[in-house]
């Protein structure tokens, strides 16, 4: 760099404007490091000394409080680069390179644009012309040192934090329910309602497992949950509101509630647009994990069990997804079935059969991962019935103890709920009393303030009244639930566990919890029969076998006995008469519907049984037209003689569809009367001992 500054400032530079860039890295530095800000603003005098009028020295200070590690979100720096690129800037002023940029990519982009547009750069040490190689080399070195300085500062800070974290002394923001004691230790929140809410959340999850069930219970009981405001207005205050599933999962995944100090659970990553995002780190990669560092709401063993349960609750393939928590649907063994061919977990699928959903246990891993065919698919109704019978046989002797344990659990839950409602009532009374004191302390003449405080007091009183009424209603309901009559019903049902198990009023999700307590897994192998291998918790195993469910074609197939019976009845009966006889004997089709003439005809056609008409024709019976041609009379006469009993006829369809037996003896009688008959009349003489049908 030349020592003569004025040799670099040319009239061409002075015809353009000067731009002073002012930046501090954080708002704290803006308020505390005021001397640095003053030094940056003082560079305007340097520009005036070099020949720029004060009115043409533009100050860009919109980036105060922003880091220089990236040009993103730094509108002031982007404006400066734009002014340099279009040739409006004759000189760029900055206290030092680190004020302009701490990123080499941003810094060198500015240098290249300044060299193209012949723009000067000034810092506290002097003036540089990026068009000259030596000046550009020096500016590049300063930019590299500025970036390295940021790295060194960050490394020092991070190193100090990690060293303090290894001792468990680093103060990190605590989740709701934990606070710092004045001596620096972590203790439980002294607010009893916050403490009770978290205890109730962990107890409910321990009993029900799905996080959604915890949310359902809180909403069903009308309970609220605390949340601490982390930033903005009211920072540090506790806000009460509804509970959602993501909030429950956040609490269950947080090891601080198990009394553990953890550092490095997340790390900063970059998205495709280079914006920062938080990424979760696996537990094995946590930088610091100190168990028992402080008090907690659960122990570490329960925390790890919760993590296993939460992983099992996630949908997906593979061995980690086995044993998922109970969900909706009638499939009793959902999450417990293993394919005996490939060893992967079998999923539950439902298909509508006969107007209701039937469960199917299907192995889809090969189809999903290797585009192959499913290993096997087994209809689950027979499997569930076999497991139900096995459970009834196994659990029956201990049914009374189970019922008493359930009764004690219900009593404990009711006591928890009552304690929670009492704490909500206590907080509501405190807020109402606080609103009353505020109203009583206000100047009565200040009506604008007094009216507002009075309205707030009335609103608090109304909330208190609603909570009290709801508490009384729920308390009465709980007393009925634990009354002597309810206890007697529980003990009576315990005497017959089969009645309880088969009660349709019990939800499927509740019935599935019993197999989860007793059965580790069930392996299915489908061949001529379905082999069921049950492995109980503790290692005991047993094997069962059930008939393979019939295909729909076999289900719809008419029973051979019914086909044989229809074949025999067709010798003497029409389709309608056969249907009537089958219904009298109690036979139905595969859909449990009564037989009709149309259904009989369908069976007859399917199994190629000769119809009643074909059977009569094979015996030589004639139609009315054939017999009329033989006797040389009209068909009407033949039908009339049949109705009069002069001809023997057999019905094969409706009443007017019949066949006639051939004539045996025929006697011809000439017509008599007043005039001569034009043609003879044939009268059939019946064979003695035979009557017309």
C-alpha positions as CSV (number, residue, x, y, z in Angstrom):
1,X,0.0,0.0,0.0
2,X,1.3,3.5,-0.9
3,X,2.0,5.8,2.0
4,X,0.5,8.7,0.1
5,X,-3.3,8.4,0.7
6,X,-4.2,11.2,-1.6
7,X,-2.6,9.6,-4.6
8,X,-5.4,6.9,-4.5
9,X,-8.3,9.4,-4.1
10,X,-8.9,10.7,-7.6
11,X,-11.6,13.2,-8.9
12,X,-13.5,10.2,-10.2
13,X,-13.8,8.9,-6.7
14,X,-14.8,12.3,-5.3
15,X,-17.6,12.6,-7.9
16,X,-19.2,9.5,-6.3
17,X,-20.6,9.2,-2.7
18,X,-18.9,7.8,0.4
19,X,-20.6,5.1,2.4
20,X,-19.8,4.4,6.1
21,X,-20.8,1.0,7.4
22,X,-21.5,0.7,11.1
23,X,-22.2,-2.6,12.9
24,X,-22.1,-4.2,16.3
25,X,-22.5,-8.0,16.8
26,X,-25.2,-8.0,19.4
27,X,-27.7,-5.6,21.1
28,X,-25.8,-6.0,24.3
29,X,-22.7,-4.7,22.6
30,X,-24.7,-1.8,21.2
31,X,-25.8,-0.8,24.7
32,X,-22.6,-1.6,26.6
33,X,-19.7,-1.1,24.1
34,X,-20.7,2.5,23.2
35,X,-17.1,3.6,22.6
36,X,-16.7,1.2,19.6
37,X,-19.9,2.7,18.1
38,X,-18.6,6.2,18.6
39,X,-15.3,5.3,16.9
40,X,-17.2,3.9,13.9
41,X,-19.3,7.1,13.5
42,X,-16.1,9.2,13.8
43,X,-14.9,7.9,10.4
44,X,-17.2,10.4,8.8
45,X,-14.6,13.0,9.6
46,X,-12.0,10.9,7.8
47,X,-14.1,11.0,4.6
48,X,-14.5,14.8,4.9
49,X,-10.7,15.1,5.3
50,X,-10.2,13.1,2.1
51,X,-12.5,15.6,0.2
52,X,-16.0,14.3,0.4
53,X,-18.7,16.8,1.6
54,X,-20.4,15.8,4.8
55,X,-23.8,15.7,3.0
56,X,-22.5,13.0,0.6
57,X,-21.2,10.8,3.4
58,X,-24.0,8.2,3.9
59,X,-24.1,6.2,7.1
60,X,-25.5,2.6,6.9
61,X,-26.2,1.5,10.5
62,X,-29.3,-0.7,10.1
63,X,-27.2,-3.8,11.0
64,X,-26.5,-2.8,14.6
65,X,-27.0,-5.8,16.8
66,X,-26.4,-8.4,14.0
67,X,-23.5,-10.8,13.6
68,X,-21.2,-10.5,10.7
69,X,-20.7,-14.3,10.3
70,X,-23.1,-14.2,7.3
71,X,-24.6,-11.7,4.9
72,X,-28.0,-13.2,5.4
73,X,-30.6,-10.9,7.1
74,X,-28.0,-8.0,7.0
75,X,-30.0,-5.6,4.9
76,X,-27.4,-2.8,5.5
77,X,-24.5,-4.9,4.1
78,X,-26.5,-6.0,1.1
79,X,-27.4,-2.4,0.4
80,X,-23.7,-1.5,0.6
81,X,-22.8,-4.3,-1.9
82,X,-25.5,-3.0,-4.2
83,X,-24.2,0.6,-4.2
84,X,-20.7,-0.7,-4.9
85,X,-21.9,-2.9,-7.7
86,X,-23.7,-0.2,-9.6
87,X,-20.9,2.3,-9.2
88,X,-22.5,4.8,-6.8
89,X,-19.8,4.3,-4.1
90,X,-16.5,6.1,-4.4
91,X,-15.2,4.8,-1.1
92,X,-16.4,2.4,1.6
93,X,-15.5,3.2,5.2
94,X,-15.4,0.7,8.1
95,X,-13.5,0.7,11.4
96,X,-12.0,-2.6,10.5
97,X,-12.6,-5.6,8.2
98,X,-14.5,-7.5,10.9
99,X,-17.1,-4.7,11.0
100,X,-17.8,-5.3,7.3
101,X,-17.8,-9.1,7.2
102,X,-16.4,-12.1,9.2
103,X,-17.0,-14.5,6.3
104,X,-14.4,-14.8,3.5
105,X,-17.0,-15.4,0.9
106,X,-18.9,-12.2,1.6
107,X,-15.6,-10.2,2.1
108,X,-14.0,-11.3,-1.2
109,X,-17.2,-10.7,-3.1
110,X,-17.1,-7.1,-1.9
111,X,-13.4,-6.8,-2.8
112,X,-14.1,-8.1,-6.3
113,X,-17.0,-5.7,-6.9
114,X,-14.9,-2.8,-5.6
115,X,-12.0,-3.7,-7.9
116,X,-14.4,-3.8,-10.9
117,X,-16.0,-0.4,-10.1
118,X,-12.7,1.2,-8.9
119,X,-14.1,1.8,-5.4
120,X,-11.7,2.5,-2.5
121,X,-11.9,0.8,0.9
122,X,-10.9,2.6,4.1
123,X,-10.3,1.3,7.6
124,X,-8.6,2.7,10.7
125,X,-5.1,1.8,9.2
126,X,-5.5,3.5,5.8
127,X,-7.0,3.6,2.3
128,X,-6.8,0.6,-0.1
129,X,-7.5,0.2,-3.8
130,X,-8.7,-3.3,-4.6
131,X,-7.7,-2.8,-8.2
132,X,-4.0,-3.0,-7.1
133,X,-2.7,-6.5,-6.4
134,X,-0.8,-5.6,-3.3
135,X,-3.8,-3.8,-1.7
136,X,-6.1,-6.7,-2.7
137,X,-3.6,-9.2,-1.2
138,X,-3.5,-7.2,2.1
139,X,-7.3,-6.9,2.2
140,X,-7.6,-10.7,1.7
141,X,-5.2,-11.4,4.5
142,X,-7.2,-9.1,6.8
143,X,-10.4,-10.9,5.9
144,X,-8.8,-14.3,6.6
145,X,-7.6,-13.0,10.0
146,X,-11.0,-11.6,10.8
147,X,-12.7,-15.0,10.0
148,X,-10.0,-16.8,12.0
149,X,-10.5,-14.4,14.9
150,X,-14.2,-15.3,15.0
151,X,-13.3,-19.0,15.0
152,X,-10.9,-18.5,17.9
153,X,-13.4,-16.4,19.9
154,X,-16.1,-19.0,19.3
155,X,-13.7,-21.9,20.2
156,X,-12.8,-20.2,23.5
157,X,-16.4,-19.6,24.4
158,X,-17.5,-23.2,23.5
159,X,-14.5,-24.6,25.2
160,X,-15.3,-22.8,28.4
161,X,-18.9,-23.9,28.2
162,X,-18.0,-27.6,27.6
163,X,-15.5,-27.6,30.5
164,X,-18.2,-26.2,32.8
165,X,-20.7,-28.7,31.4
166,X,-18.4,-31.6,32.2
167,X,-18.6,-30.6,35.8
168,X,-22.4,-30.2,35.6
169,X,-22.1,-26.5,36.6
170,X,-23.3,-24.9,33.3
171,X,-26.6,-23.1,33.8
172,X,-28.9,-24.1,31.0
173,X,-32.6,-23.1,30.7
174,X,-34.6,-25.5,32.8
175,X,-37.9,-27.1,31.7
176,X,-41.2,-26.3,33.5
177,X,-41.3,-27.9,36.9
178,X,-37.5,-27.3,37.7
179,X,-36.0,-24.1,39.0
180,X,-32.6,-22.9,40.2
181,X,-32.1,-22.5,43.9
182,X,-30.2,-19.4,45.1
183,X,-27.2,-21.6,45.8
184,X,-27.1,-22.7,42.2
185,X,-28.6,-26.2,42.6
186,X,-31.6,-27.5,40.7
187,X,-34.7,-28.1,42.7
188,X,-38.4,-28.9,42.1
189,X,-40.7,-25.9,41.4
190,X,-42.2,-24.8,44.8
191,X,-45.6,-24.2,43.0
192,X,-47.6,-27.2,44.1
193,X,-49.9,-27.1,41.1
194,X,-47.0,-27.2,38.7
195,X,-45.5,-30.1,40.7
196,X,-48.8,-32.0,40.7
197,X,-49.4,-31.5,37.0
198,X,-46.1,-33.0,36.1
199,X,-46.5,-35.9,38.5
200,X,-49.9,-36.6,37.0
201,X,-48.5,-36.5,33.5
202,X,-45.8,-39.1,34.3
203,X,-48.3,-41.3,36.3
204,X,-50.8,-41.3,33.5
205,X,-48.2,-42.2,30.9
206,X,-47.0,-45.0,33.1
207,X,-50.5,-46.4,33.2
208,X,-51.6,-45.9,29.6
209,X,-48.4,-45.5,27.6
210,X,-49.6,-43.6,24.5
211,X,-49.0,-39.9,24.7
212,X,-52.3,-39.3,23.1
213,X,-54.0,-41.0,26.0
214,X,-52.4,-38.6,28.4
215,X,-53.8,-35.7,26.4
216,X,-57.2,-37.3,26.3
217,X,-57.3,-37.7,30.1
218,X,-56.3,-34.1,30.7
219,X,-58.9,-32.8,28.3
220,X,-61.6,-35.2,29.6
221,X,-61.0,-34.0,33.2
222,X,-60.7,-30.3,32.1
223,X,-57.2,-30.0,33.6
224,X,-54.7,-27.3,32.5
225,X,-51.0,-27.6,32.1
226,X,-48.2,-25.0,32.8
227,X,-45.9,-23.5,30.3
228,X,-43.2,-20.9,31.0
229,X,-42.8,-17.9,28.7
230,X,-39.3,-18.0,27.3
231,X,-39.1,-14.7,25.5
232,X,-41.0,-11.5,24.8
233,X,-43.6,-9.9,27.0
234,X,-44.0,-11.7,30.3
235,X,-40.7,-13.6,30.0
236,X,-40.3,-16.0,32.9
237,X,-44.0,-16.1,33.9
238,X,-46.0,-19.3,33.9
239,X,-49.0,-19.5,31.6
240,X,-51.7,-22.2,32.0
241,X,-53.4,-23.7,29.1
242,X,-54.4,-26.9,27.3
243,X,-52.0,-29.9,26.8
244,X,-51.2,-31.3,23.4
245,X,-49.3,-34.4,22.2
246,X,-46.2,-32.6,21.1
247,X,-45.9,-31.0,24.6
248,X,-46.2,-34.5,26.2
249,X,-43.5,-35.9,23.9
250,X,-41.2,-33.0,24.6
251,X,-41.5,-33.7,28.4
252,X,-41.1,-37.4,28.1
253,X,-37.9,-37.1,25.9
254,X,-36.3,-34.5,28.3
255,X,-33.7,-36.3,30.6
256,X,-33.8,-33.3,33.1
257,X,-37.0,-34.7,34.5
258,X,-35.0,-37.9,35.4
259,X,-32.5,-35.9,37.3
260,X,-29.8,-36.0,34.6
261,X,-27.6,-33.2,33.4
262,X,-27.2,-33.4,29.7
263,X,-25.2,-31.2,27.2
264,X,-25.2,-31.7,23.5
265,X,-28.7,-33.1,22.8
266,X,-29.0,-31.0,19.7
267,X,-26.6,-29.4,17.2
268,X,-26.9,-26.7,14.6
269,X,-27.3,-27.8,11.0
270,X,-27.9,-26.1,7.7
271,X,-30.8,-26.5,5.4
272,X,-30.7,-26.3,1.6
273,X,-31.2,-22.6,1.7
274,X,-28.3,-22.3,4.2
275,X,-30.6,-21.3,7.1
276,X,-29.9,-22.8,10.5
277,X,-31.9,-25.5,12.1
278,X,-31.6,-27.7,15.2
279,X,-30.9,-31.4,14.7
280,X,-31.4,-34.1,17.4
281,X,-28.3,-36.0,18.5
282,X,-28.5,-39.7,19.4
283,X,-28.1,-40.4,23.1
284,X,-24.8,-42.3,22.5
285,X,-23.4,-39.1,21.0
286,X,-24.3,-36.7,23.8
287,X,-21.2,-34.8,24.9
288,X,-22.1,-34.8,28.6
289,X,-24.5,-37.1,30.5
290,X,-24.4,-37.0,34.3
291,X,-27.1,-39.2,35.9
292,X,-28.4,-38.2,39.3
293,X,-27.1,-34.6,39.0
294,X,-30.2,-33.2,40.7
295,X,-33.7,-34.2,41.9
296,X,-36.2,-35.3,39.3
297,X,-39.8,-36.5,38.8
298,X,-38.8,-40.0,37.7
299,X,-35.7,-42.1,37.9
300,X,-33.3,-42.9,35.1
301,X,-34.6,-46.5,34.6
302,X,-38.2,-45.3,34.0
303,X,-36.8,-42.6,31.6
304,X,-35.1,-45.3,29.5
305,X,-38.3,-47.5,29.6
306,X,-40.3,-44.5,28.4
307,X,-37.8,-44.0,25.5
308,X,-38.3,-47.7,24.5
309,X,-42.0,-47.3,24.6
310,X,-41.9,-44.1,22.6
311,X,-39.8,-45.8,19.9
312,X,-42.2,-48.7,19.8
313,X,-45.1,-46.2,19.3
314,X,-43.6,-44.9,16.1
315,X,-44.9,-46.4,12.9
316,X,-42.5,-48.2,10.7
317,X,-40.9,-51.5,9.7
318,X,-38.2,-53.5,11.3
319,X,-37.6,-55.2,14.6
320,X,-37.6,-51.9,16.6
321,X,-41.3,-51.5,15.7
322,X,-42.4,-54.7,17.3
323,X,-44.7,-54.6,20.3
324,X,-46.3,-51.2,19.4
325,X,-48.7,-49.8,21.9
326,X,-52.4,-50.8,21.6
327,X,-54.5,-48.9,19.1
328,X,-57.9,-48.9,17.6
329,X,-59.2,-52.0,15.8
330,X,-60.2,-55.6,16.7
331,X,-56.8,-57.2,16.0
332,X,-56.0,-58.7,19.4
333,X,-52.3,-59.3,18.7
334,X,-51.5,-56.0,17.1
335,X,-47.8,-55.4,17.4
336,X,-47.1,-58.9,18.8
337,X,-47.1,-61.1,15.7
338,X,-43.9,-62.3,14.0
339,X,-43.7,-63.9,10.6
340,X,-42.4,-67.5,10.9
341,X,-40.9,-67.4,7.4
342,X,-38.8,-64.2,7.5
343,X,-38.8,-63.2,11.1
344,X,-40.1,-59.7,10.5
345,X,-43.1,-58.1,12.3
346,X,-46.5,-58.7,10.8
347,X,-48.8,-55.8,10.5
348,X,-52.6,-55.7,10.9
349,X,-54.8,-54.9,8.0
350,X,-58.6,-54.8,8.0
351,X,-61.0,-55.9,5.3
352,X,-64.7,-55.8,5.2
353,X,-66.2,-59.3,5.2
354,X,-69.9,-60.0,5.7
355,X,-70.6,-56.4,6.7
356,X,-67.9,-56.1,9.4
357,X,-64.2,-55.5,9.5
358,X,-62.1,-58.6,9.8
359,X,-58.4,-58.4,10.9
360,X,-55.6,-59.9,8.8
361,X,-52.1,-60.4,9.9
362,X,-49.9,-59.6,6.9
363,X,-46.1,-59.6,6.5
364,X,-45.3,-56.8,4.1
365,X,-41.5,-56.3,4.8
366,X,-40.3,-58.1,1.7
367,X,-42.9,-56.4,-0.5
368,X,-42.0,-53.0,0.9
369,X,-38.2,-53.3,0.8
370,X,-37.5,-55.7,-2.0
371,X,-40.6,-55.3,-4.2
372,X,-41.4,-59.0,-3.7
373,X,-44.6,-60.7,-2.7
374,X,-45.8,-60.7,0.9
375,X,-44.5,-63.7,2.9
376,X,-47.9,-64.7,4.2
377,X,-51.3,-63.3,5.1
378,X,-53.4,-64.9,7.8
379,X,-57.0,-64.1,8.7
380,X,-56.9,-63.1,12.3
381,X,-60.3,-64.1,13.7
382,X,-59.4,-67.7,14.3
383,X,-55.9,-66.7,15.7
384,X,-57.5,-64.2,18.1
385,X,-60.0,-66.8,19.3
386,X,-57.3,-69.3,20.0
387,X,-55.2,-66.8,22.0
388,X,-58.3,-65.7,23.9
389,X,-59.0,-69.2,24.9
390,X,-55.4,-69.6,26.0
391,X,-55.5,-66.4,28.0
392,X,-58.8,-67.4,29.7
393,X,-57.2,-70.7,30.7
394,X,-54.1,-68.9,32.0
395,X,-55.5,-65.8,33.7
396,X,-58.7,-67.4,35.1
397,X,-57.3,-68.4,38.5
398,X,-55.8,-64.9,39.2
399,X,-58.9,-63.0,38.0
400,X,-59.9,-61.9,41.6
401,X,-56.4,-60.5,42.3
402,X,-56.5,-58.6,39.0
403,X,-59.9,-57.1,39.7
404,X,-58.8,-55.9,43.2
405,X,-55.7,-54.4,41.6
406,X,-57.8,-52.6,39.1
407,X,-60.1,-51.4,41.9
408,X,-57.1,-49.9,43.8
409,X,-55.8,-48.3,40.6
410,X,-59.2,-46.6,39.9
411,X,-59.2,-45.4,43.5
412,X,-55.7,-44.0,43.1
413,X,-56.6,-42.2,39.8
414,X,-59.6,-40.7,41.4
415,X,-57.5,-39.4,44.3
416,X,-55.0,-37.9,41.9
417,X,-57.8,-36.2,40.0
418,X,-59.4,-34.8,43.1
419,X,-56.0,-33.4,44.3
420,X,-55.5,-31.8,40.9
421,X,-58.9,-30.1,41.0
422,X,-58.4,-28.9,44.5
423,X,-55.1,-27.2,43.4
424,X,-56.9,-25.5,40.5
425,X,-59.6,-24.3,42.9
426,X,-57.0,-22.9,45.3
427,X,-55.3,-21.0,42.4
428,X,-58.6,-19.7,41.2
429,X,-59.4,-18.5,44.8
430,X,-56.0,-16.8,45.0
431,X,-56.6,-15.0,41.7
432,X,-60.1,-13.9,42.7
433,X,-58.7,-12.6,46.0
434,X,-55.9,-10.8,44.2
435,X,-58.4,-9.1,41.9
436,X,-60.5,-8.1,44.9
437,X,-57.5,-6.4,46.6
438,X,-56.6,-4.6,43.4
439,X,-60.1,-3.3,43.1
440,X,-60.3,-2.2,46.8
441,X,-57.0,-0.3,46.6
442,X,-58.0,1.8,43.6
443,X,-59.2,5.4,44.0
444,X,-63.0,5.2,43.7
445,X,-63.0,8.5,41.8
446,X,-60.9,7.0,39.0
447,X,-63.9,5.2,37.4
448,X,-62.0,4.2,34.2
449,X,-59.6,2.1,36.2
450,X,-62.1,1.0,38.8
451,X,-64.6,-0.3,36.2
452,X,-61.9,-2.3,34.6
453,X,-60.7,-3.8,37.9
454,X,-64.3,-4.5,38.9
455,X,-65.0,-6.3,35.7
456,X,-61.8,-8.4,36.2
457,X,-62.9,-9.3,39.7
458,X,-66.3,-10.4,38.5
459,X,-64.8,-12.5,35.8
460,X,-62.5,-14.2,38.4
461,X,-65.5,-14.9,40.6
462,X,-67.4,-16.4,37.7
463,X,-64.5,-18.7,36.9
464,X,-64.2,-19.8,40.5
465,X,-68.0,-20.6,40.7
466,X,-67.8,-22.7,37.5
467,X,-64.8,-24.6,38.9
468,X,-66.5,-25.2,42.2
469,X,-69.7,-26.6,40.5
470,X,-67.6,-28.8,38.2
471,X,-65.6,-30.0,41.2
472,X,-68.8,-31.0,43.1
473,X,-70.3,-32.7,40.1
474,X,-67.1,-34.7,39.5
475,X,-66.7,-35.6,43.2
476,X,-70.3,-37.0,43.3
477,X,-69.5,-39.0,40.1
478,X,-66.4,-40.4,41.7
479,X,-68.2,-41.4,44.8
480,X,-70.7,-43.4,42.7
481,X,-67.8,-45.0,40.9
482,X,-66.2,-46.2,44.2
483,X,-69.5,-46.9,46.1
484,X,-70.3,-50.2,47.7
485,X,-72.5,-51.2,44.8
486,X,-69.7,-50.6,42.2
487,X,-67.2,-52.5,44.4
488,X,-69.6,-55.4,44.6
489,X,-70.0,-55.4,40.8
490,X,-66.2,-55.5,40.3
491,X,-65.8,-58.5,42.7
492,X,-68.8,-60.3,41.1
493,X,-67.3,-59.9,37.6
494,X,-64.0,-61.1,38.9
495,X,-65.6,-64.5,39.7
496,X,-66.1,-65.1,36.0
497,X,-63.2,-63.6,34.0
498,X,-64.6,-65.0,30.8
499,X,-67.7,-62.7,31.1
500,X,-65.4,-59.6,31.6
501,X,-63.2,-60.7,28.7
502,X,-66.0,-61.3,26.3
503,X,-68.0,-58.2,27.2
504,X,-68.6,-56.2,24.0
505,X,-68.8,-53.0,26.0
506,X,-65.0,-53.2,26.7
507,X,-63.1,-51.2,24.1
508,X,-60.6,-53.1,21.9
509,X,-57.8,-50.9,23.0
510,X,-58.3,-51.9,26.6
511,X,-58.7,-55.6,25.8
512,X,-55.3,-55.5,24.0
513,X,-53.5,-54.5,27.1
514,X,-53.9,-57.9,28.8
515,X,-52.0,-59.9,26.1
516,X,-49.2,-57.2,26.3
517,X,-48.7,-58.0,30.0
518,X,-48.5,-61.7,29.5
519,X,-47.3,-62.4,25.9
520,X,-43.9,-61.5,24.5
521,X,-44.7,-62.4,20.9
522,X,-46.7,-64.8,18.7
523,X,-45.1,-66.5,15.7
524,X,-47.3,-67.6,12.8
525,X,-46.5,-70.2,10.1
526,X,-49.2,-70.8,7.5
527,X,-49.2,-74.2,5.8
528,X,-52.0,-76.9,5.8
529,X,-52.9,-75.5,9.2
530,X,-51.8,-72.3,10.9
531,X,-49.2,-73.0,13.6
532,X,-49.2,-70.6,16.5
533,X,-46.1,-70.4,18.7
534,X,-46.7,-68.3,21.8
535,X,-43.8,-67.0,23.9
536,X,-44.9,-65.7,27.3
537,X,-43.0,-63.2,29.3
538,X,-40.5,-65.1,31.4
539,X,-39.6,-67.6,28.7
540,X,-42.4,-70.1,28.8
541,X,-43.7,-71.2,25.4
542,X,-46.6,-73.1,24.0
543,X,-47.8,-74.1,20.5
544,X,-51.2,-74.2,19.0
545,X,-52.6,-75.1,15.6
546,X,-55.9,-73.9,14.0
547,X,-57.4,-74.8,10.7
548,X,-56.4,-72.5,7.9
549,X,-59.2,-70.1,7.1
550,X,-61.2,-71.1,4.1
551,X,-61.1,-69.0,1.0
552,X,-64.1,-67.0,0.0
553,X,-64.9,-69.5,-2.8
554,X,-65.1,-72.3,-0.2
555,X,-67.1,-70.1,2.2
556,X,-69.7,-69.4,-0.4
557,X,-69.8,-73.0,-1.5
558,X,-73.1,-74.9,-0.7
559,X,-72.6,-77.8,1.7
560,X,-72.5,-81.2,0.0
561,X,-75.3,-82.4,2.3
562,X,-77.6,-79.6,1.1
563,X,-76.8,-80.3,-2.6
564,X,-77.6,-84.0,-2.1
565,X,-80.9,-83.1,-0.3
566,X,-81.9,-80.7,-3.2
567,X,-81.1,-83.5,-5.7
568,X,-83.4,-85.9,-3.9
569,X,-86.3,-83.4,-3.4
570,X,-86.3,-82.4,-7.1
571,X,-87.6,-85.9,-7.9
572,X,-91.0,-84.9,-6.5
573,X,-90.8,-81.1,-5.8
574,X,-90.5,-77.9,-7.7
575,X,-87.8,-75.3,-6.9
576,X,-90.3,-73.4,-4.7
577,X,-91.3,-76.5,-2.9
578,X,-87.6,-77.5,-2.4
579,X,-86.9,-74.1,-0.9
580,X,-89.9,-74.4,1.5
581,X,-88.7,-77.8,2.6
582,X,-85.1,-76.6,3.2
583,X,-86.3,-73.7,5.3
584,X,-88.5,-76.1,7.4
585,X,-85.4,-78.2,8.0
586,X,-83.4,-75.1,9.1
587,X,-80.9,-74.9,6.3
588,X,-79.5,-71.5,5.1
589,X,-77.0,-70.3,2.5
590,X,-73.5,-69.0,3.3
591,X,-74.9,-65.6,4.2
592,X,-77.3,-67.2,6.7
593,X,-80.3,-66.3,4.5
594,X,-83.3,-68.5,3.9
595,X,-83.7,-70.3,0.6
596,X,-85.9,-69.1,-2.2
597,X,-86.8,-70.6,-5.5
598,X,-84.2,-68.4,-7.2
599,X,-81.5,-69.6,-4.8
600,X,-82.4,-73.3,-5.4
601,X,-82.3,-72.7,-9.1
602,X,-78.8,-71.2,-8.7
603,X,-77.6,-74.2,-6.8
604,X,-79.1,-76.5,-9.3
605,X,-77.4,-74.7,-12.2
606,X,-74.1,-74.5,-10.4
607,X,-73.9,-78.2,-9.6
608,X,-75.6,-79.3,-12.9
609,X,-78.5,-81.0,-11.3
610,X,-81.4,-82.0,-13.7
611,X,-84.4,-79.7,-13.2
612,X,-87.8,-81.0,-12.4
613,X,-88.8,-80.5,-16.0
614,X,-85.9,-82.5,-17.3
615,X,-86.6,-85.3,-14.9
616,X,-90.3,-85.5,-16.0
617,X,-89.4,-85.4,-19.7
618,X,-86.9,-88.2,-19.2
619,X,-89.8,-90.3,-17.9
620,X,-91.8,-89.7,-21.1
621,X,-94.2,-87.1,-20.0
622,X,-95.7,-84.9,-22.7
623,X,-96.4,-81.2,-23.0
624,X,-99.9,-79.9,-23.6
625,X,-99.1,-79.1,-27.2
626,X,-97.8,-82.6,-27.9
627,X,-100.8,-84.2,-26.3
628,X,-103.2,-81.9,-28.2
629,X,-101.6,-82.9,-31.5
630,X,-101.9,-86.5,-30.6
631,X,-105.6,-86.2,-29.7
632,X,-106.3,-83.6,-32.4
633,X,-107.8,-81.1,-30.0
634,X,-106.7,-77.7,-28.8
635,X,-104.4,-77.1,-26.0
636,X,-107.1,-75.3,-24.1
637,X,-109.1,-78.5,-24.1
638,X,-106.2,-80.5,-22.9
639,X,-105.7,-78.1,-19.9
640,X,-109.4,-78.1,-19.2
641,X,-109.4,-81.9,-19.1
642,X,-106.4,-81.8,-16.8
643,X,-108.2,-79.5,-14.4
644,X,-111.2,-81.8,-14.5
645,X,-109.1,-84.8,-13.6
646,X,-109.5,-86.6,-16.9
647,X,-105.7,-86.4,-17.5
648,X,-102.8,-87.1,-15.1
649,X,-100.5,-84.1,-15.0
650,X,-97.4,-83.1,-13.0
651,X,-96.4,-79.5,-12.1
652,X,-92.7,-78.6,-12.8
653,X,-92.9,-74.8,-12.3
654,X,-95.7,-72.5,-11.4
655,X,-99.3,-73.9,-11.2
656,X,-99.9,-73.4,-15.0
657,X,-96.7,-75.1,-16.0
658,X,-97.1,-78.9,-16.1
659,X,-96.5,-82.0,-18.1
660,X,-99.0,-84.8,-18.9
661,X,-98.6,-88.6,-18.7
662,X,-99.0,-90.4,-22.0
663,X,-102.5,-91.9,-22.7
664,X,-103.1,-95.6,-22.0
665,X,-106.7,-96.7,-23.0
666,X,-108.7,-94.4,-25.2
667,X,-112.5,-94.7,-25.7
668,X,-114.0,-92.8,-28.6
669,X,-117.5,-91.6,-28.0
670,X,-119.6,-90.1,-30.8
671,X,-121.4,-86.9,-30.1
672,X,-125.3,-87.2,-29.7
673,X,-127.9,-84.6,-29.8
674,X,-130.3,-82.9,-32.1
675,X,-127.9,-82.4,-34.8
676,X,-125.0,-84.6,-36.1
677,X,-121.5,-84.0,-34.6
678,X,-119.1,-82.5,-37.1
679,X,-116.0,-84.3,-35.5
680,X,-115.6,-87.1,-32.9
681,X,-114.7,-86.3,-29.2
682,X,-112.1,-88.4,-27.4
683,X,-112.6,-89.1,-23.7
684,X,-109.8,-90.8,-21.8
685,X,-110.9,-93.5,-19.5
686,X,-108.7,-93.5,-16.4
687,X,-107.0,-96.7,-15.4
688,X,-108.8,-98.3,-12.4
689,X,-107.0,-97.5,-9.2
690,X,-105.3,-94.3,-10.4
691,X,-106.5,-90.8,-9.8
692,X,-105.6,-87.5,-11.3
693,X,-102.9,-85.4,-9.7
